[in-house]
Amino acid sequence: MNPDLLLVSLIVIGLLGRSPLIATAASLLLILKLIHLDRFFPAVERRGLEFGLLFLTIAILVPFASGRVNYKDVMAIFSSVPGILALLGGALATYMNGKGLDLLKVDPQIIVGLVIGSIFGTLFLRGIPVGPLMAAGITAFLLKLFQMWWD
């Protein structure tokens, strides 16, 4: 399939599915391709996730920097059920991200399914694509369940 046509299709899908993130991302890639800056695709692919996570982390830390979260709020995390569950959730998420990275190293072609699944999740489930590692981690978990069930 022609890559330009695929990007245009993603733009249309993003617009019809009311997903400005997909439409914008596909538009920017198409623009880079059309103005012959596609030689930067490997750098964008390699560092784009890091920059995206950097900006996501900055957005999450703004309440700390602005003073909306203080020392007392931080200490309350260790003494409340939601806080302790948040700590466990964060630890579990990072563990699953590590398992996802391991899966991608062993089976790199699985990224195609992760990307398409992320597009579907964004469009039809109103999800937010935060990166392939968590999707790969969940996939690794599902694969483990599948192996346990069928073996």
Residue pairs with C-beta under 8 A, 6 or more apart in sequence:
3 33
4 30
4 33
4 34
7 26
7 27
7 29
7 30
7 33
8 26
8 30
10 22
10 23
10 25
10 26
10 119
11 22
11 23
11 26
11 27
11 30
13 19
13 22
13 119
13 123
14 20
14 21
14 22
14 23
14 24
14 25
14 26
14 123
15 23
17 122
17 123
17 124
19 122
19 123
21 122
21 128
21 129
22 119
22 122
22 123
29 41
32 38
32 40
32 41
32 44
49 131
49 132
52 131
53 131
56 130
63 69
76 83
77 83
77 84
77 86
77 87
78 84
78 87
93 134
93 137
95 137
96 134
96 137
96 138
96 140
96 141
97 133
97 134
97 136
97 137
98 137
99 136
99 137
99 140
99 141
100 132
100 133
100 134
100 135
100 136
100 137
100 138
100 139
100 140
101 133
101 136
102 140
103 110
103 136
103 137
103 139
103 140
103 143
104 110
104 111
104 132
104 133
104 136
110 136
110 139
111 132
111 136
113 139
114 132
114 135
114 136
114 139
115 132
117 135
118 127
118 129
118 132
118 135
119 129
121 127
121 129
122 128
122 129
